[in-house]
């Protein structure tokens, strides 16, 4: 059984990261819309994709909740929650295996990082994060980098493909900065995994909200 976790640990890289003046892989509006209508992007709040199927998943599954002082989210009861701080995560939610031949557990993880006193805004955080991804990820292929908003909360979306060992992966990240803390919510899946996992991850992402 394998899984891959990615969250940003910004502080150790600050003295080394070379921040590009302008990310070279940002898409034109035409390219972005072409991608959104294809299979490359997990979540787009402006397009109702397979809404009936997503509602069915939400209605037919039991859901558990995580309620913390600053945020909350929900996840399916048959996924497994881990809050033991593995690899610096605040929490990880593992999907069940899809069958006897499946040896990779898709997962949603959250990393929370204290930015107090660092004077880093969202633009800087995104640029440093993208530079780290380009340097550290094998076969890194950026798909989307876009400022967005959900339920009134601004965040930055990153979507990209990468390789980890024998696994070809697709990752979607939502980056938030709230009260001098960075919250990075990441969904990692094998590219050839079932579509339902993406739909469940969409619901988990949509249910992630801040308190206060």
N, C-alpha and C positions, 0 to 999 in steps of 0.2 A: 504494500500500500504506500503510495507516494502522495505528497502534496507540496506545493510551492507557495511560499509566502513572500510578499513584497510590501514593505512599508518604507518610508523615508526616514533616515536618521541624519538630519541636516547638519547638526553642530559639528561632528567630526570632519565633515567635508568642506566646511566653510572656507578654511584657509587654503584649500586646494582647488575648489571648483572654479572653473573659468566660465563666467556668465556671458553667453552670447548677447550681442546688442539686439538682434532680432532673431527669434527662432526661425530657422530656414525651412521648417516643414509645415508651417501653418498653411491651411488650405484656402483656396478661393471659395466664395459662396457656392459656385456651381459644383466644385469638387465635393464640398461638404454635403450638399443635398444629394448628390449621386451616391455617396457613401451611406448616408442615413437611410436611404431607401433600399440599400443592399443589406448584407448580413454582417457588416463589419463593426457596427456600433451597438452596444448593449442597450443604451437608454437614450431616448430623446423625448423630453416632456412636451415638445411641440407637435409630435406626430403620434396619433393613436394607432399603434401597430398591434394587430391581433388582440384587441381589447377584450373581446368575448372570451378568448382562451384564458387570458390573464385573470379575468373575473372568476372564471370557473375554478382556476387553481386556488384563488384566494378563498372561495366559498367552500370548497371541498376538503380543505386541509385545516388541521388544528394548528394554531399559532401560539408561540410563546413570546413573552416580552422581556426586554432588558430595560430597566429604569435606573438611570444614574442621575446624580445631581445636576449634570449639565446637558444630558441628551437622553434620548430613548430610541429604541428600534424594536422591530418584531421579526421573527424568523419561524419557519415551519417546525413543528414539533419533532418531525423525523430527522431534522438536521441536528448536529451535536455542537453545543456551545462549549468553548474552552476559554477561561479567563485567567489562566495561569501565567500569562506574560511570556509565552513562547516567542523567542526571537524579537523581543521588544514590543510585541503587540499588546494592545489593551484587551482585545478579544478576538477570537476566531470562531467562525461558524462553518462547520464541515458538512458538506452534502453527503447523503448515503451513496454508496457505490451503485452504478447503474446496472451491474450484472456480474456474473462470475468471471468474466474476462476483463473487467474494469479494475485497474490498479492505481487510479489517480483520483483523489478526492478533491473535487472542486470546492472552493471556499471563499467566504467573505471575511475580510479581516479589517480591523480598525487600529490605527496607530495614532496616538495623541502625543504631541510634542510641545513642550513649553518654549515659547518664543519671547518670554518676558525680557526686556532690556536689549533685545537684539535689533530692534528697529527694522524688521523685515515685513514688507507688505506683500500682498498676494502676487503682484507682478514679479517681484524678486524671488519669492518662494517657488513660483512656477518655473522661472528660468533656471534656477539652480537645480530643481528637480529634473527638468528635461535634460540638462547637461549630464546629471548623474546617470540617468537612464541610458543615454547614448553611450556613455563610457563603460557602464557596468553590465548591460544586458547583451546577451549573445543574439545575433541576428535581429537586433531591435528594428522594428518597422513602425513608425508612428502613423496612426490613422486619423486622430482628431485631437485638437487642442483648442478648447473653446470656453470662454466665460459664459456661465449660465445662471439660472435662478429657478428654484423650486420652493413652493410654499412661502415665497417672500424671502428666502435665504439665498444669498449669492454664493456660488462656488465655482471652481474651475474643473472642467472635465478633461481627462486624458484617456485616450483609448489607443492601444498599440498591441502588436504581436511581438513575441520573443520566443527564444528557445531555451529550455532548461534540460540539459541531458538529452534524453530521447524524446522529450515532450515538446510538441508545438503548442504554444499557449497564446490565448487572447486575454488581455487584462483591461479592465476599466477601472478608473480611479476618479473619485470626487474629492477635491481638495478644498477645505474650508479653513478660514482663519477667524476665530471667534474669541474675544477677550484675551488676546495675546497668546492663544494656543492654536496650533495647527492640528486639524483632524483630517486624516487621510483614510478614506474608505475604499477598499480595493476588492474587486471580484476577479478571481483567477479561474480559468477553465481551459481544458483541452479544446482546441479548435474544432475537433470532430465530435465533441460531446453533444448530448441531446438538447434540443431547443428549449425544452421545459426548464432546464437549469437556468438559462438566460432569463426566462420569464419570471422565475422565482427570485433571482437576483435583482431584477428590476423592481419587484415589490419590496424587497428588503431595503434597497436604496431609497425608494420613495417614502418608506416609513421612517427613515432616519431624520429625526428632528431635534432641535435644540430647545431647551427650557429657559424660561425667563425672558 
